[in-house]
Amino acid sequence: MLINTLSLISVYTMDILTDILSYIDLGLLWVSVQETWVQLVIWAVVAILILIGLFAFLKKAIKVFLVIAVIGGILYLLNMAEVINIQEIINSITGAFGAFVIY
């Protein structure tokens, strides 16, 4: 069963995961007793939903990457034009360890 593989997770989350995994086991049991063509349709729908979720995640990840790239580019240009000093900002945030970040 899937529950045996999660023995390293803390006690507090184990109850929630046990409930979720019991529903998964019930669903897999229900699918396994269906006819072959029904199983094929169910797995095709599951595969389509997984692909839709994957593409939605990639779409959001690309947007986040582009936003971070634009912000990084703006900060780089401001640093090169000496409008702001990134080293001083990092030193004020990290304290004495800022030298290890920059150099």
trRosetta pair geometry for C-beta under 8 A, 3 or more apart (Angstrom, degrees):
i j d omega theta_ij theta_ji phi_ij phi_ji
1 4 5.6 106 69 -3 80 98
1 21 7.6 95 163 156 100 122
1 25 6.5 -5 -144 -97 102 135
2 5 5.9 -57 -164 29 48 112
2 6 7.2 32 150 -14 73 109
2 21 4.8 -149 89 -152 118 120
2 24 6.5 -11 29 89 155 134
2 25 6.8 -150 21 -64 109 98
3 6 6.3 -70 -160 36 38 106
3 17 7.8 140 -122 127 75 96
3 18 6.1 49 -124 -119 119 75
3 21 5.2 149 -73 114 81 151
3 22 7.8 29 -63 -61 124 71
4 7 6.7 -6 -175 -44 47 105
6 9 5.0 -16 173 6 94 122
6 14 7.2 159 124 -121 115 82
6 17 5.9 -130 146 140 163 147
6 21 7.5 -147 8 -52 143 153
9 13 5.4 -87 162 83 115 113
9 14 5.7 150 98 -77 103 80
9 17 6.4 45 96 9 159 160
10 13 5.4 76 66 21 87 96
10 14 6.8 -135 100 -26 42 93
11 14 5.4 -50 -147 16 32 123
11 15 7.9 36 163 -22 60 89
12 15 7.3 -54 -177 18 30 101
13 16 5.6 -57 -161 42 55 110
13 17 5.8 50 146 -18 81 110
14 17 5.7 -59 -141 45 32 108
14 18 5.9 39 157 -28 67 105
15 18 5.7 -52 -146 31 28 114
15 19 6.7 27 154 -17 61 102
16 19 5.9 -55 -156 34 32 110
16 20 6.4 27 151 -15 66 107
17 20 5.5 -53 -143 40 36 110
17 21 5.9 31 159 -16 69 109
18 21 5.9 -57 -140 42 26 106
18 22 6.3 31 157 -24 62 106
19 22 5.8 -55 -149 32 28 111
19 23 6.8 26 154 -15 62 103
20 23 5.9 -58 -157 35 33 109
20 24 6.5 33 147 -19 66 105
21 24 5.2 -47 -145 36 40 115
21 25 6.3 43 154 -20 67 101
22 25 5.6 -49 -147 37 33 112
22 26 6.4 37 151 -20 63 103
23 26 5.6 -51 -148 36 34 113
23 27 6.3 35 153 -19 65 105
24 27 5.7 -55 -149 37 32 112
24 28 6.3 29 154 -16 66 106
25 28 5.8 -53 -144 39 31 109
25 29 6.2 34 155 -20 64 106
26 29 5.7 -55 -148 37 30 112
26 30 6.3 31 153 -20 64 106
27 30 5.6 -53 -147 35 31 112
27 31 6.4 29 155 -17 65 105
28 31 5.7 -52 -145 37 33 110
28 32 6.2 33 156 -23 66 108
29 32 5.8 -56 -145 34 29 111
29 33 6.8 19 160 -13 63 106
30 33 6.4 -65 -153 36 29 102
30 34 7.2 38 149 -34 61 102
31 34 5.8 -49 -159 13 39 117
31 39 5.8 100 175 -119 88 85
31 42 5.5 -155 -129 109 111 159
31 43 7.8 102 -171 -55 138 84
32 39 7.6 54 -104 -105 31 128
34 38 4.0 -104 161 91 124 126
34 39 5.2 158 83 -56 109 79
34 42 7.0 100 60 -12 159 140
35 38 4.7 88 58 10 80 106
35 39 7.0 -144 95 -8 39 88
36 39 5.6 -54 -150 34 32 113
36 40 6.5 35 152 -21 65 103
37 40 5.5 -48 -149 33 36 116
37 41 6.6 37 152 -18 65 102
38 41 5.7 -51 -150 36 35 111
38 42 6.3 36 151 -20 66 106
39 42 5.6 -54 -146 37 32 112
39 43 6.2 25 159 -13 67 107
40 43 6.1 -57 -143 41 27 104
40 44 6.2 30 155 -22 63 108
41 44 5.7 -55 -147 35 29 113
41 45 6.5 29 155 -18 64 104
42 45 5.9 -57 -152 36 30 109
42 46 6.4 29 151 -18 65 107
43 46 5.4 -50 -144 38 36 114
43 47 6.2 40 154 -22 66 104
44 47 5.7 -52 -147 36 30 112
44 48 6.4 32 153 -19 63 104
45 48 5.7 -53 -148 35 32 112
45 49 6.4 31 154 -17 65 106
46 49 5.8 -56 -149 38 31 110
46 50 6.4 31 153 -19 65 106
47 50 5.7 -53 -147 36 31 111
47 51 6.4 30 154 -17 65 105
48 51 5.8 -55 -149 38 31 110
48 52 6.4 33 153 -20 65 105
49 52 5.6 -51 -146 35 33 112
49 53 6.4 32 155 -17 64 106
50 53 5.7 -56 -149 39 31 111
50 54 6.2 33 152 -21 65 106
51 54 5.5 -52 -144 36 33 113
51 55 6.3 29 158 -15 66 105
52 55 6.0 -57 -148 39 28 106
52 56 6.3 29 153 -19 64 108
53 56 5.6 -54 -145 37 31 112
53 57 6.3 33 155 -19 65 105
54 57 5.7 -54 -149 36 30 111
54 58 6.4 28 154 -16 65 106
55 58 5.6 -51 -143 39 34 111
55 59 6.2 41 154 -25 65 103
56 59 5.6 -50 -148 32 31 115
56 60 6.6 26 155 -13 63 105
57 60 6.0 -59 -151 39 31 106
57 61 6.1 30 153 -20 67 110
58 61 5.5 -55 -141 39 33 112
58 62 6.2 35 158 -21 66 104
59 62 6.0 -54 -149 34 27 110
59 63 6.6 27 152 -17 61 106
60 63 5.6 -54 -150 36 34 113
60 64 6.4 34 153 -18 67 104
61 64 5.7 -52 -147 37 33 110
61 65 6.3 35 152 -20 65 106
62 65 5.6 -53 -146 37 32 113
62 66 6.3 32 155 -19 65 105
63 66 5.8 -55 -148 36 31 110
63 67 6.4 30 154 -18 65 105
64 67 5.8 -54 -148 36 32 111
64 68 6.3 28 155 -15 65 107
65 68 5.9 -58 -147 40 29 108
65 69 6.2 31 153 -21 65 108
66 69 5.5 -53 -144 37 31 113
66 70 6.3 31 157 -19 65 104
67 70 5.9 -54 -147 36 30 109
67 71 6.4 27 155 -14 64 107
68 71 5.8 -55 -145 40 32 110
68 72 6.1 34 154 -20 65 109
69 72 5.6 -55 -145 39 29 112
69 73 6.3 31 155 -20 64 106
70 73 5.7 -52 -147 36 31 112
70 74 6.4 31 154 -18 64 104
71 74 5.7 -53 -148 36 31 111
71 75 6.3 29 154 -15 65 107
72 75 5.8 -55 -145 40 31 109
72 76 6.2 35 154 -23 65 106
73 76 5.5 -52 -145 34 31 114
73 77 6.4 28 157 -16 65 104
74 77 5.9 -55 -148 37 30 107
74 78 6.3 27 154 -15 64 108
75 78 5.7 -56 -144 41 32 110
75 79 6.1 33 155 -21 66 108
75 84 7.3 -63 -149 70 72 135
75 86 6.6 85 167 -89 108 118
76 79 5.7 -57 -147 37 29 111
76 80 6.3 24 156 -15 65 107
77 80 5.8 -54 -142 39 31 108
77 81 6.2 22 159 -10 65 110
78 81 5.9 -60 -141 45 29 105
78 83 4.4 -77 -163 60 82 118
78 84 4.8 27 139 22 115 104
79 82 7.5 28 178 -80 33 34
79 83 7.6 -78 -64 47 22 76
79 84 6.0 -53 -82 77 61 82
79 85 7.0 97 -132 -121 81 28
79 86 4.8 -12 -106 -20 133 111
82 85 7.4 15 -148 -74 64 80
84 89 6.9 16 167 -35 111 130
85 88 4.2 51 100 13 115 112
85 89 6.8 162 93 -14 62 85
86 89 5.6 -58 -150 38 36 113
86 90 6.2 31 156 -16 71 106
86 102 7.8 148 112 -107 98 115
87 90 6.0 -56 -145 40 29 106
87 91 6.1 30 155 -19 64 109
87 98 7.2 115 -170 153 64 122
87 102 5.3 45 -116 -105 91 159
88 91 5.6 -54 -142 39 31 112
88 92 6.3 31 157 -20 65 105
89 92 5.9 -56 -149 35 28 108
89 93 6.5 22 153 -14 63 108
90 93 5.7 -58 -147 39 34 108
90 94 5.8 -3 168 11 72 114
90 98 4.5 140 125 -146 89 112
90 101 5.5 -134 173 84 138 139
90 102 6.2 148 79 -53 150 106
91 94 6.6 -67 -125 55 23 85
91 95 7.3 36 -177 -143 56 4
91 98 3.8 -153 -95 69 54 165
91 99 7.6 46 -100 -48 97 65
92 98 7.9 48 8 -65 33 154
93 98 7.2 113 60 -88 75 115
94 97 4.7 -98 157 75 112 88
94 98 4.2 145 67 -68 115 78
94 101 6.2 131 11 -11 169 138
95 98 6.7 169 67 -19 28 96
96 99 7.2 -32 171 9 53 105
97 100 5.4 -41 -173 29 70 115
97 101 6.9 73 135 -23 77 98
98 101 5.4 -53 -154 31 45 113
98 102 6.3 26 157 -8 76 108
99 102 6.3 -63 -142 44 31 99
99 103 5.6 -10 178 16 71 119
100 103 7.0 -61 -112 54 21 86
